Amino acid sequence: MLALIDSNNFFVSCERLFRPDLAGRPVVVLSSNDGCAVSRSNEAKALGIPMGAPIFKYRELFKRHGVVAFSANFELYGDISERISTLLTSITPHIENYSVDEAFLDLDNLDIKDYTKWGRAVRATVLQYIGIPVSIGIAPTKTLTKLAADWAKIHPETEGALHWPERDEGLLRSFDVHDVWGVGWRLAPQLKAQGVFTALDLSRMDPRHAQQLMGIHGRHMVYELGGTRCLPLQQRTKPQLVISRGRQFGRDTSDISVVEAAVTTMGVRAAQELRREGQLAYGIGVSLRTNRHKPGYTSSFEQMRLVAPTADTGVICSGLVKLVQKIFRPEYSYHKSEVYLYDLVSGTVIQTDVFGQVDISILERQAACMQALDAINAKHGPGSLRPATEAMSDRWQPRRDRLSPRYTSAWSDIPQATLSAVSNARIHATTVRASKSSGLDAAGS
């Protein structure tokens, strides 16, 4: 049996965690550059605000109904996600962190007599220790756990957890085929043209026909809806072949120093991930793009192969800046950049070429420097030590005018509680009453 732990309206729930005054109010979290709604509270959904709604089209509605909008605080969301994952790992080590707000658990090695009670207990534990509401779907396959969690999310009588009944055709019939994991709006019209309108219809489809229409994952869908597991838990992902980072600029720019700073920042993030994965990169690349929604759209790309593989932030960022200088054109106004690290190899297995160009001692010194760099930034906060080019300009940064504090990742942003005189008097009165009831006076206590 598998379980899916799905955090409800995750980004909004993270914001509410430190703003209890927002309970019951419509709240949305916005995408990069504060453009669109990417997370909505139930109250915001009830107002008809769709996922991906451009904020400029809904300004009047926001004002009329007092909708609270936040810029995406990914530092906060990532930290809360890690806390949830750590808590779930204490329940079972067999966990797949599928996304920032979803995790699959393998329950086969747990002694669970009542899956529904177990699910409700886990939900209560996450709410108590982390403060985030979750919905839990329990079923023999990943696809069914998705449907079960979706059902639990919108049906209060489940108390946030649903154990999918065996061969329950009624539940399958209640889901539109586009709600099935892996179908979505792209494949749904093709399926409906074939007379497949519900999850039940899809479960009855000939697996061979499903594969012809949707590829091998179509066959897997049919089997999974029937209770046969095709998608195993993936606890350890395969080493990545490419690591990339890309961001839109806060505003289009023709200033090369702004582009260099942006590319350096992305290079820092990519190098950090490279080290976390225990890998080294032989190749680096940069792409620059203008705004595709404006006349004269253009893009350019350049790459280079390094003399030796590395995970050194300085080496990587220096190379990326050289690539920017090679492809940058001052007559263009750039909208977005991306960086790529490719030809990745394990940091523990390095092969020298016939000329012995890879100096292992240099790699060891680089590794020691990066270990010290990561330790300092972990202790004093991200960006405490960073390349000078990155610090040259923050003008490329996306707009985040409604950004909440970094409550859990910056000492300066830790929430402060103020004790009022009234509250202090109440505490004192309670202490006196408790002391008298125990036979002690206030002074003696």
C-alpha positions as CSV (number, residue, x, y, z in Angstrom):
1,M,0.0,0.0,0.0
2,L,1.1,3.5,-0.8
3,A,0.2,6.9,0.7
4,L,0.4,10.4,-0.9
5,I,0.9,13.3,1.5
6,D,-0.3,16.4,-0.4
7,S,0.0,19.8,1.3
8,N,-3.1,21.9,0.8
9,N,-2.6,25.2,-1.1
10,F,1.0,24.9,0.0
11,F,2.4,28.3,-0.7
12,V,-0.6,30.0,0.8
13,S,-0.5,27.7,3.8
14,C,3.2,28.6,4.4
15,E,2.3,32.3,4.4
16,R,-0.6,31.8,6.8
17,L,1.7,29.8,9.2
18,F,3.2,33.1,10.4
19,R,0.1,35.2,9.7
20,P,-2.8,33.7,11.6
21,D,-4.8,36.8,11.0
22,L,-5.2,35.6,7.4
23,A,-7.3,32.6,8.4
24,G,-10.6,32.8,6.5
25,R,-9.4,35.6,4.2
26,P,-8.8,35.2,0.4
27,V,-5.0,34.8,-0.2
28,V,-3.0,34.3,-3.3
29,V,0.8,33.8,-4.0
30,L,2.2,35.2,-7.2
31,S,4.6,33.9,-9.7
32,S,8.0,35.4,-10.7
33,N,7.8,39.1,-11.3
34,D,4.5,39.2,-9.4
35,G,2.7,38.2,-12.6
36,C,0.2,35.4,-12.0
37,A,-1.5,33.5,-9.2
38,V,0.3,30.2,-8.6
39,S,-1.3,29.3,-5.3
40,R,-4.8,30.2,-4.0
41,S,-6.6,29.8,-0.7
42,N,-10.0,28.1,-0.8
43,E,-11.5,31.6,-0.3
44,A,-9.7,32.9,-3.3
45,K,-10.9,30.0,-5.4
46,A,-14.5,30.6,-4.3
47,L,-14.1,34.2,-5.7
48,G,-13.4,32.6,-9.1
49,I,-9.7,33.4,-9.3
50,P,-8.2,30.7,-11.5
51,M,-4.8,29.2,-11.4
52,G,-2.4,31.3,-13.4
53,A,-4.7,34.4,-13.3
54,P,-2.8,37.6,-14.4
55,I,-2.9,39.9,-11.4
56,F,-3.5,43.0,-13.6
57,K,-6.8,41.5,-14.8
58,Y,-8.1,41.0,-11.2
59,R,-7.0,44.1,-9.4
60,E,-10.6,45.4,-9.0
61,L,-11.7,42.0,-7.7
62,F,-8.7,41.9,-5.3
63,K,-9.6,45.4,-4.0
64,R,-13.3,44.7,-3.7
65,H,-12.9,41.5,-1.7
66,G,-9.7,42.3,0.2
67,V,-7.6,39.6,-1.4
68,V,-4.1,39.5,0.1
69,A,-1.4,38.8,-2.4
70,F,2.2,37.7,-1.7
71,S,5.3,37.5,-3.9
72,A,6.6,33.9,-4.0
73,N,8.9,33.3,-1.0
74,F,10.7,30.2,-2.2
75,E,13.2,30.3,0.6
76,L,10.4,29.9,3.1
77,Y,8.5,27.3,1.1
78,G,11.6,25.2,0.6
79,D,12.4,25.2,4.3
80,I,8.9,24.2,5.3
81,S,8.9,21.4,2.7
82,E,12.2,20.0,4.2
83,R,10.6,20.1,7.6
84,I,7.6,18.1,6.4
85,S,9.9,15.6,4.7
86,T,12.0,15.2,7.8
87,L,8.9,14.5,9.9
88,L,7.6,11.9,7.3
89,T,10.9,10.2,7.3
90,S,10.5,9.6,11.0
91,I,7.4,7.6,10.1
92,T,9.0,5.5,7.4
93,P,12.3,5.9,5.6
94,H,10.7,4.6,2.4
95,I,9.7,8.0,1.0
96,E,9.8,9.7,-2.4
97,N,9.7,13.5,-2.3
98,Y,7.8,14.0,-5.5
99,S,7.6,17.8,-5.4
100,V,7.9,20.7,-2.9
101,D,4.3,19.9,-1.7
102,E,3.9,16.2,-2.3
103,A,5.5,13.0,-1.0
104,F,4.8,9.3,-1.5
105,L,5.2,6.8,1.3
106,D,5.6,3.0,1.0
107,L,3.5,1.5,3.8
108,D,4.1,-2.2,3.1
109,N,6.6,-2.5,6.0
110,L,4.4,-0.8,8.5
111,D,2.0,-2.6,10.8
112,I,-1.2,-0.6,10.1
113,K,-4.6,-2.1,11.0
114,D,-6.8,0.8,10.0
115,Y,-5.4,2.9,7.1
116,T,-8.0,5.6,7.5
117,K,-7.2,6.1,11.2
118,W,-3.5,6.0,10.4
119,G,-3.9,8.7,7.7
120,R,-5.9,11.0,10.0
121,A,-3.3,10.6,12.7
122,V,-0.5,11.5,10.3
123,R,-2.4,14.5,9.1
124,A,-2.9,15.6,12.8
125,T,0.8,15.1,13.4
126,V,1.9,17.2,10.5
127,L,-0.5,20.0,11.5
128,Q,0.7,19.9,15.1
129,Y,4.4,19.8,14.4
130,I,4.7,21.9,11.2
131,G,1.4,23.8,11.1
132,I,0.6,22.9,7.4
133,P,-2.8,21.2,6.5
134,V,-2.4,18.1,4.3
135,S,-4.6,15.7,2.5
136,I,-3.7,12.0,2.4
137,G,-4.6,9.4,-0.2
138,I,-4.0,5.8,0.6
139,A,-4.2,3.2,-2.2
140,P,-2.2,0.3,-3.9
141,T,-0.9,2.5,-6.7
142,K,0.4,6.0,-7.1
143,T,-2.3,7.0,-9.6
144,L,-5.0,6.0,-7.2
145,T,-3.4,7.8,-4.2
146,K,-3.5,10.9,-6.3
147,L,-7.3,10.6,-6.8
148,A,-7.8,9.6,-3.2
149,A,-5.9,12.7,-1.9
150,D,-7.9,14.9,-4.3
151,W,-11.1,13.5,-3.0
152,A,-10.0,14.0,0.6
153,K,-9.1,17.6,-0.1
154,I,-12.6,18.6,-1.1
155,H,-14.7,16.3,1.1
156,P,-14.6,17.4,4.8
157,E,-16.3,14.1,5.9
158,T,-13.0,12.3,5.1
159,E,-11.2,14.4,7.8
160,G,-8.4,14.8,5.3
161,A,-7.6,11.2,4.6
162,L,-9.1,8.6,2.3
163,H,-8.2,4.9,2.0
164,W,-9.3,4.0,-1.6
165,P,-11.8,1.2,-1.5
166,E,-10.9,-1.9,-3.5
167,R,-12.5,-1.7,-7.0
168,D,-14.7,1.2,-6.2
169,E,-16.2,2.0,-9.6
170,G,-18.4,4.8,-8.1
171,L,-15.4,6.9,-7.0
172,L,-13.7,6.3,-10.4
173,R,-16.8,7.4,-12.2
174,S,-16.9,10.7,-10.2
175,F,-13.5,11.9,-11.7
176,D,-13.4,13.5,-15.1
177,V,-10.7,11.8,-17.2
178,H,-8.6,15.1,-17.2
179,D,-8.3,14.8,-13.4
180,V,-6.3,11.5,-13.7
181,W,-2.6,12.0,-13.0
182,G,-0.7,12.1,-16.3
183,V,-3.7,13.1,-18.5
184,G,-4.4,16.7,-18.0
185,W,-5.8,19.1,-20.5
186,R,-3.5,18.0,-23.4
187,L,-4.6,14.4,-23.6
188,A,-8.2,14.7,-22.3
189,P,-9.7,15.9,-25.6
190,Q,-8.1,12.9,-27.4
191,L,-9.5,10.5,-24.9
192,K,-13.0,12.1,-24.9
193,A,-13.0,11.8,-28.7
194,Q,-12.5,8.0,-28.1
195,G,-15.5,7.9,-25.7
196,V,-13.3,8.0,-22.6
197,F,-14.9,10.6,-20.3
198,T,-14.2,9.4,-16.7
199,A,-11.5,7.7,-14.8
200,L,-13.7,4.6,-14.8
201,D,-13.8,4.7,-18.6
202,L,-10.0,4.9,-18.7
203,S,-9.6,2.0,-16.3
204,R,-11.7,-0.1,-18.7
205,M,-9.7,0.9,-21.8
206,D,-7.7,-1.7,-23.7
207,P,-4.1,-1.2,-22.4
208,R,-2.7,-1.7,-25.9
209,H,-5.0,1.0,-27.3
210,A,-4.0,3.3,-24.5
211,Q,-0.4,2.8,-25.3
212,Q,-1.0,3.6,-29.0
213,L,-2.7,6.8,-28.0
214,M,-0.5,8.0,-25.2
215,G,2.6,6.0,-25.2
216,I,3.8,3.5,-22.5
217,H,2.6,5.8,-19.7
218,G,-1.0,5.4,-21.1
219,R,-0.7,1.6,-20.6
220,H,0.6,2.3,-17.0
221,M,-2.4,4.5,-16.3
222,V,-4.9,1.8,-17.2
223,Y,-3.2,-0.8,-15.0
224,E,-2.7,1.6,-12.1
225,L,-6.4,2.6,-12.1
226,G,-7.2,-1.1,-11.9
227,G,-5.0,-1.5,-8.8
228,T,-1.8,-2.9,-10.4
229,R,1.3,-1.0,-9.5
230,C,3.4,0.1,-12.4
231,L,5.1,3.1,-10.9
232,P,7.5,2.2,-8.1
233,L,8.7,4.5,-5.3
234,Q,11.7,6.4,-6.5
235,Q,13.7,7.0,-3.3
236,R,17.0,7.8,-5.1
237,T,17.0,9.6,-8.3
238,K,19.5,8.9,-11.0
239,P,22.4,11.3,-11.3
240,Q,21.4,14.3,-13.4
241,L,22.8,14.6,-16.9
242,V,22.4,18.4,-17.0
243,I,21.8,21.1,-14.3
244,S,20.2,24.3,-15.5
245,R,19.0,27.5,-13.9
246,G,17.0,30.2,-15.6
247,R,15.2,33.4,-14.6
248,Q,13.4,36.3,-16.1
249,F,14.8,39.7,-15.3
250,G,12.8,42.2,-13.3
251,R,12.8,44.4,-16.3
252,D,14.4,44.1,-19.8
253,T,18.0,45.3,-19.9
254,S,20.7,46.3,-22.4
255,D,23.3,46.6,-19.6
256,I,25.9,43.9,-19.8
257,S,26.8,44.3,-16.1
258,V,23.2,43.5,-15.1
259,V,23.2,40.4,-17.3
260,E,26.6,39.3,-15.9
261,A,25.3,39.6,-12.4
262,A,22.2,37.6,-13.2
263,V,24.2,34.8,-14.9
264,T,26.6,34.7,-12.0
265,T,23.8,34.3,-9.5
266,M,22.4,31.4,-11.5
267,G,25.9,29.9,-11.8
268,V,26.2,30.0,-8.0
269,R,22.9,28.2,-7.6
270,A,23.8,25.6,-10.2
271,A,27.3,25.0,-8.7
272,Q,25.7,24.5,-5.3
273,E,23.4,21.8,-6.7
274,L,26.3,20.2,-8.5
275,R,28.1,19.8,-5.2
276,R,25.0,18.5,-3.4
277,E,24.8,15.8,-6.0
278,G,28.5,15.0,-5.6
279,Q,29.2,15.7,-9.3
280,L,31.6,17.7,-11.4
281,A,30.9,19.4,-14.7
282,Y,33.1,19.3,-17.9
283,G,30.9,21.7,-19.8
284,I,29.1,25.1,-19.2
285,G,26.7,27.0,-21.3
286,V,24.7,30.3,-21.4
287,S,21.6,31.4,-23.3
288,L,20.2,34.9,-23.6
289,R,16.8,35.8,-24.8
290,T,14.8,38.9,-25.6
291,N,11.1,39.2,-24.8
292,R,9.3,36.8,-27.1
293,H,6.1,38.9,-26.8
294,K,7.8,41.9,-28.4
295,P,8.9,42.5,-32.0
296,G,12.4,41.4,-33.0
297,Y,12.6,38.3,-30.6
298,T,16.0,36.7,-30.7
299,S,17.9,34.2,-28.6
300,S,21.6,33.2,-28.5
301,F,23.5,30.4,-27.0
302,E,27.2,29.6,-26.3
303,Q,29.0,26.8,-24.6
304,M,32.5,25.8,-23.7
305,R,34.3,22.7,-22.5
306,L,36.5,23.1,-19.4
307,V,40.0,21.8,-19.3
308,A,39.1,19.8,-16.2
309,P,35.8,18.9,-14.5
310,T,34.9,21.1,-11.6
311,A,32.3,22.1,-9.1
312,D,34.1,25.3,-8.1
313,T,31.8,28.3,-8.1
314,G,34.6,30.7,-9.1
315,V,35.7,28.6,-12.1
316,I,32.1,28.1,-13.3
317,C,31.0,31.7,-12.9
318,S,34.2,33.0,-14.5
319,G,33.5,30.9,-17.5
320,L,29.9,31.9,-17.7
321,V,30.8,35.6,-17.7
322,K,33.2,35.0,-20.6
323,L,30.4,33.3,-22.5
324,V,28.1,36.3,-21.8
325,Q,30.7,38.7,-23.1
326,K,31.0,36.6,-26.2
327,I,27.3,36.6,-27.2
328,F,26.0,39.8,-25.6
329,R,24.7,42.5,-28.1
330,P,24.1,46.0,-26.8
331,E,21.5,46.7,-29.4
332,Y,19.2,44.1,-27.8
333,S,17.1,44.4,-24.6
334,Y,17.4,41.1,-22.8
335,H,14.5,39.5,-21.0
336,K,15.8,36.2,-19.6
337,S,19.0,34.2,-19.2
338,E,19.8,30.5,-18.5
339,V,22.9,28.7,-17.5
340,Y,23.7,25.0,-18.1
341,L,26.2,22.6,-16.6
342,Y,26.6,19.5,-18.7
343,D,28.9,16.5,-19.2
344,L,28.5,15.7,-15.5
345,V,30.6,13.0,-13.8
346,S,30.8,11.7,-10.3
347,G,33.1,13.6,-8.0
348,T,34.6,10.3,-6.7
349,V,35.6,8.8,-10.1
350,I,37.8,11.1,-12.2
351,Q,39.6,9.9,-15.3
352,T,42.7,11.7,-16.6
353,D,43.3,11.9,-20.3
354,V,46.4,10.5,-22.1
355,F,48.3,13.7,-21.4
356,G,47.3,13.7,-17.7
357,Q,45.7,17.1,-17.9
358,V,43.4,16.6,-14.9
359,D,45.5,17.5,-11.8
360,I,43.8,15.7,-8.8
361,S,45.6,18.0,-6.3
362,I,43.8,21.0,-7.9
363,L,40.5,19.3,-7.6
364,E,41.2,18.5,-4.0
365,R,42.0,22.2,-3.2
366,Q,38.9,23.3,-5.0
367,A,36.8,20.9,-3.1
368,A,38.3,22.1,0.2
369,C,37.6,25.7,-0.7
370,M,34.0,25.0,-1.7
371,Q,33.4,23.0,1.5
372,A,34.5,26.1,3.5
373,L,32.4,28.4,1.3
374,D,29.3,26.2,1.8
375,A,29.9,26.0,5.5
376,I,30.2,29.8,5.9
377,N,27.0,30.4,3.9
378,A,25.2,27.8,5.8
379,K,26.2,29.4,9.1
380,H,25.7,33.0,8.2
381,G,23.1,32.9,5.6
382,P,23.0,32.4,1.8
383,G,25.1,34.9,-0.1
384,S,27.3,35.8,2.9
385,L,30.2,35.0,0.6
386,R,29.6,35.3,-3.1
387,P,31.4,36.3,-6.3
388,A,32.0,40.0,-6.8
389,T,30.3,39.9,-10.2
390,E,27.1,38.8,-8.5
391,A,27.2,41.7,-6.1
392,M,27.7,44.3,-8.9
393,S,24.0,44.6,-9.7
394,D,20.6,43.5,-8.2
395,R,18.7,45.3,-10.9
396,W,18.1,42.0,-12.8
397,Q,16.2,40.5,-9.9
398,P,12.5,39.7,-10.5
399,R,9.9,42.0,-8.9
400,R,8.9,40.8,-5.5
401,D,7.1,43.8,-4.1
402,R,4.9,41.7,-1.8
403,L,7.6,39.5,-0.3
404,S,7.0,38.2,3.2
405,P,9.9,37.9,5.7
406,R,12.3,34.9,5.6
407,Y,10.8,33.7,8.9
408,T,12.8,30.5,9.2
409,S,16.0,31.2,7.3
410,A,17.2,34.6,8.4
411,W,17.9,35.7,12.0
412,S,16.7,39.3,11.2
413,D,13.3,38.0,10.1
414,I,12.5,35.7,13.0
415,P,8.9,36.6,14.2
416,Q,8.7,38.7,17.3
417,A,6.0,38.3,19.9
418,T,5.0,41.3,22.0
419,L,3.6,40.8,25.5
420,S,1.1,43.5,26.3
421,A,0.5,44.8,29.8
422,V,-3.0,43.2,29.9
423,S,-1.5,39.8,29.0
424,N,1.2,40.2,31.5
425,A,-1.3,41.0,34.2
426,R,-3.3,37.9,33.3
427,I,-0.3,35.7,33.5
428,H,0.6,37.2,36.9
429,A,-3.0,36.6,38.2
430,T,-2.9,33.0,36.9
431,T,0.4,32.4,38.7
432,V,-0.9,33.8,42.0
433,R,-4.0,31.6,41.8
434,A,-1.9,28.5,41.0
435,S,0.5,29.3,43.8
436,K,-2.3,29.6,46.4
437,S,-3.9,26.4,45.2
438,S,-0.6,24.6,45.8
439,G,-0.1,26.0,49.3
440,L,2.5,28.6,48.3
441,D,2.2,32.3,48.2
442,A,3.4,34.4,45.3
443,A,6.6,35.4,47.1
444,G,7.4,31.9,48.2
445,S,7.0,30.6,44.7
